[in-house]
């Protein structure tokens, strides 16, 4: 069924509507004297779901990721945005791994772009201790071959951006396939 729909849409010349039914409805509205606008607006919505982090240490949650498909990244981002006070970070097996074969963006860079705290695996003991002490640190990617620096994490929400406590030490994060 979906194959037939996609084939039909590729053959359409005007490509304005997604189905013949929509064409018919628009024609009927026009015949009634209305000037309908087709797909002129977009609205945000939230699906109520449950999320279970991999580990909990005290009041800190840890999500462990090796391969991190797009749907899982989107879900994690939605969790962080919906719960800005949640103490959670991602432990990445290979922070230097790109999102896909054609992307130049690494998992670490994606986390940094979205304000998600992350660290490499194995989780540095000082890093976790500082999280348990209330400091929300993250590593910052500084290019594909450079070191990663621990810095305060920031959580971005639609309404505001919040920064958390500072920490300053430098840790090495190797990037490559051998990790």
VOROLO-98328 format. One line per field, with one value per residue (C-alpha): z, y, x. Coordinates in Angstrom, 2 decimals. Layout:
BEGIN
up = Z; ...
north = Y; ...
east = X; ...
This chain:
BEGIN
up = 0.00; 0.97; -2.16; -4.31; -2.47; -2.95; -6.63; -7.11; -5.41; -7.63; -10.74; -9.64; -11.51; -9.07; -5.94; -3.91; -2.15; -0.69; -1.89; -4.33; -1.40; -0.41; -4.02; -3.88; -0.55; -1.80; -4.99; -2.95; -0.63; -3.61; -5.20; -1.96; -2.25; 0.24; -0.36; 1.65; 2.50; 2.21; 5.02; 5.82; 9.56; 11.83; 15.48; 18.10; 20.12; 22.85; 23.11; 26.65; 26.97; 29.71; 29.71; 31.72; 32.09; 32.16; 35.58; 38.69; 41.11; 43.93; 42.23; 38.98; 35.96; 33.36; 29.82; 28.15; 24.37; 21.86; 18.60; 18.97; 16.18; 15.28; 16.91; 20.20; 20.06; 19.45; 22.34; 24.70; 23.66; 24.34; 27.81; 28.63; 27.37; 29.26; 32.49; 32.69; 36.37; 35.85; 36.61; 33.61; 31.27; 28.41; 28.62; 25.04; 24.01; 20.93; 21.20; 17.96; 15.92; 13.30; 13.36; 10.04; 7.10; 5.32; 8.41; 9.71; 13.10; 15.91; 18.82; 21.11; 18.85; 18.64; 22.45; 22.70; 20.09; 22.05; 25.51; 26.60; 29.15; 28.09; 28.99; 27.43; 28.60; 31.00; 33.09; 34.82; 38.64; 39.26; 36.73; 38.50; 41.94; 40.79; 39.42; 42.75; 44.48; 42.40; 39.62; 36.16; 34.07; 30.49; 28.07; 25.12; 21.75; 20.29; 16.88; 15.66; 16.98; 19.88; 23.56; 25.19; 28.02; 31.04; 31.51; 33.02; 31.20; 29.96; 29.35; 26.54; 26.69; 24.37; 26.93; 28.39; 28.75; 32.20; 33.21; 36.15; 38.51; 37.17; 37.17; 35.49; 34.55; 31.25; 30.33; 27.18; 25.07; 22.23; 18.99; 16.57; 15.90; 18.50; 21.43
north = 0.00; 2.49; 1.54; 2.41; 5.73; 6.68; 5.71; 7.85; 10.84; 10.62; 10.70; 13.74; 16.92; 19.54; 17.64; 19.99; 17.41; 14.07; 12.25; 12.40; 12.72; 15.99; 17.18; 16.37; 18.15; 21.27; 21.29; 20.95; 23.81; 26.04; 25.24; 26.40; 29.75; 29.18; 29.74; 26.94; 27.04; 23.63; 22.64; 26.27; 25.79; 23.50; 22.73; 21.13; 18.22; 15.92; 12.20; 10.86; 8.05; 6.51; 6.56; 4.26; 5.23; 2.46; 3.22; 5.25; 6.19; 8.29; 10.93; 10.77; 8.83; 7.41; 6.39; 4.14; 4.26; 2.36; 2.73; 5.54; 5.55; 8.76; 7.74; 7.04; 10.38; 12.18; 10.35; 11.19; 14.85; 14.93; 13.44; 16.07; 18.90; 17.65; 17.20; 20.05; 19.39; 15.68; 14.83; 12.67; 12.23; 9.92; 7.64; 7.15; 4.09; 5.89; 9.65; 10.21; 7.97; 9.89; 9.90; 8.01; 7.24; 10.53; 12.78; 14.66; 15.21; 12.89; 11.68; 13.99; 16.99; 16.16; 16.07; 19.37; 20.97; 19.96; 20.76; 17.11; 16.17; 13.26; 11.46; 8.67; 5.05; 4.10; 6.82; 8.80; 8.40; 12.14; 12.95; 10.83; 12.09; 15.67; 14.82; 13.22; 16.40; 18.45; 19.69; 18.92; 18.53; 17.42; 16.80; 19.17; 17.86; 19.93; 18.32; 14.75; 14.17; 16.60; 16.04; 16.52; 19.01; 18.69; 21.76; 22.71; 21.22; 23.40; 22.18; 23.90; 24.09; 25.88; 28.61; 29.19; 28.05; 27.11; 26.65; 24.60; 24.51; 24.75; 22.18; 22.43; 19.60; 18.14; 14.50; 12.70; 11.04; 8.95; 9.05; 6.16; 2.63; 0.96; 2.20
east = 0.00; 2.74; 4.67; 1.68; 1.22; 4.88; 4.76; 1.64; 3.25; 6.36; 4.15; 2.14; 2.98; 1.72; 2.88; 0.72; -1.45; -0.52; -3.64; -6.50; -8.87; -7.19; -7.56; -11.28; -11.77; -10.01; -12.06; -15.28; -14.25; -13.43; -16.81; -18.43; -16.65; -13.83; -10.10; -8.46; -4.74; -3.08; -0.67; 0.10; 0.78; 2.76; 2.05; 4.24; 2.91; 4.12; 3.56; 3.32; 5.84; 7.94; 11.73; 13.96; 17.63; 20.24; 21.74; 21.05; 23.81; 22.41; 20.29; 22.30; 21.03; 23.39; 22.46; 25.04; 25.33; 27.40; 25.48; 22.93; 20.32; 18.45; 15.16; 16.94; 18.78; 15.48; 13.85; 16.72; 16.62; 12.86; 13.45; 16.09; 13.90; 10.84; 12.84; 15.37; 16.17; 16.88; 20.51; 21.37; 24.31; 25.26; 28.28; 29.48; 31.45; 32.84; 32.29; 34.21; 31.91; 29.93; 26.12; 26.05; 28.30; 27.63; 27.75; 30.76; 29.09; 30.18; 28.05; 30.03; 29.43; 25.72; 25.50; 27.35; 25.08; 21.97; 23.33; 23.42; 26.07; 28.29; 31.49; 33.52; 33.43; 34.95; 33.32; 36.08; 35.69; 36.24; 33.54; 30.92; 31.98; 31.47; 28.02; 27.10; 28.31; 25.87; 28.15; 26.80; 29.92; 30.22; 33.02; 33.30; 34.38; 37.18; 37.50; 37.91; 41.43; 41.75; 41.23; 37.88; 37.57; 35.30; 33.16; 29.80; 26.83; 24.02; 20.51; 18.65; 14.89; 12.51; 11.87; 15.32; 18.90; 20.19; 23.82; 24.98; 27.94; 31.49; 34.26; 37.61; 39.86; 40.91; 40.41; 41.49; 38.84; 40.15; 38.30; 38.32; 37.26; 39.48; 37.41
